[in-house]
């Protein structure tokens, strides 16, 4: 009963917060970038909540179950990416647009915008799909009479409704609640779990020694193959840039990155540690469930219920973010840019909400076609990281990059990753050919054709000035 009450209470709080924020939505800026009014503390937790979802809790848990602490290579790519992001967060906010394709059209051309939108929709709906699947797993653990498939449909319906209500305002403030809650719960739960497992010495006795080494059973190449997709997704992440665009100032955007770094280091390390300790006690047919199973069976009732509710909330939060982001792209980068540039605010808001529903259904259909969340995560990260990230980084770091190089990079990065997956080859190996081909085509294509005009790159390299409060 305590699990039902705890999760039910959390869902009620999230719904109230979403409905409250929906009342303040008046126009496109309110829906897409929260009126550009987010302070840095809100940004810290919405960035943390959107980044740490089923990819960390289920894919990361599955990785830790199989490979021990070597699974830290997966989030380590994100930690390295945060160092890069700290250099450009202020400049991203200064540009103050709505989406990553906005950046790409301003720096390159409309074709770059269009192909980037395709890559974002492909990768982000896949990420949304495994949030739905993970949420179904949690519901099944709480309510055994609910099958995992039925739970997936319930979570999908909730997330679609939730996301369509208030856009970025709803997403950001709900993330604030979830981020604070989950960080506190994880910090409290780990020592309790370790004690219930018999202490560190017992955990080490129950697992092979390689579960505690730097590479574990992985080769250095395999470890890097886990780190690279996370690194590439983070530094080009559409949802992250959209949150920077939502900041009330450049200063808030920069401060948020430092808070995000601290939160991510703590929380992702705790997640892997919880999964490793859990794997010393529970042997599962489905390793992706190790963290929620550990919360349900390895902790006293109240902290276990709170941790399970936190996992559930994190899945909802990440699903909201990754469903909202491609909807933003289709509305802002396709509908308004090419199909209905003079549409009224009211009509645009209506189409935005319809788009959220349509993409949610598309994500739900994808959820039926994979079993391993780790595999799905690596595929989605690689699509985005190889197709979009190189051109996004060139926006801020390479004046010589031009439209031809960027478009070629986006198209080939997408094609190689999708083709690799369709061919049935091990998905974690796709990052090497996809990234190499994408980066080489960006460099060679740009150098072999005329340089971009100065007016294309100059706004991104201008001296920094603080944006108004």
C-alpha positions, 0 to 999 in steps of 0.5 A: 500500500505504501508504494501505491500511496507514495507514487499516487501522491507524487503523480498528483503533485506533478499534475497540479504543478503542470496545470498551474503552469499551463494557466500562464501560457499565452503565446509561442515564447511561453510554450516553447521557452517559458517566456525566457524567465527561468532562473539558474536554480530552476535551470540546474534541476530541469537540466539534471532531470531531463538528462538523467532518466531511463537512459541512466536508470535503466540503460545505465542499470543494465550496463552496471548489472553486466559490467560493474563499475565500468558502467561509469564510462557511459555517464563519464562521456556526459561529464566530459561534455559538460566541460565543453558546454561550460564554454558556450552556455552564455553564447547560446543564451545570447543568441536567444532562439528557440531550437538547435535548427534555429542555430543551424539555419542562422549559421548555415542555411535552411537545408541544414535546419530541415535535415537536423530536424529529421535527425532530432525527431528520429533520435528523440522519439526513440529516447521517449519510447524507452522512457515509456517502456521503463515507466511500464516496468515500474508500474508492473513492479508496483502493481503486479496485476498491470502487465509491462505492456499495459503499463507502457500505454498508461505512462505514454498517455499520461506523458502525452497529456502532461507535455501538451498542457503547458510546454516548457513552463510545465517541463521546467518547474516539474523538473525542479520538483523531481530533481530536488526529490530524486537527488535527496532520495538517492543520497539517503537510499545508498547507505541504507542499501549498502547496509542491508546488503551486508556492507561493502565486503559482502558486496565484493564477495558476491561479485567477480573482481573485474566488476570493481576495475576501471574497464571491468569485462570491457576492452578500452575500445568498448568503454570508449564506445559507451562514453562517446555517444553520451558525450556527443548527445550532451554537447549537441543536445537540443533540449539543453540548448532550448533550456539555455534559450529559456534562461533569463540571462547569460549569467543564469545559463552559465551558473546553471552549467556548474550546478548541473556538473555537480548534480550529475557527478553525484547522481549518476555515480550513485545510480551506478553504485545502487545498481552494482550493490543490487546486482550482488543480491538479485539475479534478474532475467531482465537486467534493465530492472535492477534499480527499481527491483532493488528499490522494491526488494532491497530497502525498507518500505518507506525509503524503497517506496520513495526511491521507486517513486523517484525513478518513476518521476525521473522517467516521466520528466525525461519523457516530457523533455524528449517528447516536447523537444521534437514537437518544438522542432516540427512546429518552429522549424517546419510548420512556422518556417515553411508551411504556415509562416503567418499562422496566429499565436492561437493556431500555432499553440493548437498545432503544437499540442496536436504535434505533441500527441502525434509524436507521442503515438509515434514513440509508443509504436517504436517502444514495441520493437526493442527489448534492451533499453541500453541498445535503444539508448546507444542507437538514439544517442549515436543518431543525434551525436553523429548527425547534429553535434559536429555541425553544432560545435562548429557553430561556436568553434570553427569560423571556416565551417559552411553550409555544404559541409554542415548539410553533408555531415548531418545527412551522412551521420544520420544515414550511417547510424540508421543503416548500421542499425537496420543491418543488425550490426552491434549498435555500440560499434556504430559510433566510430564509423558514423562520427568519423564520416560525419566529422570528415565530411564537415571538414572536407566539405567546408574546405573544398567549397567557399568560406561562409560569409562573415555575417554568418559566423560573426554573431557567434564569435562576437565579444560577450555582453551580458543580456538584460535581466 
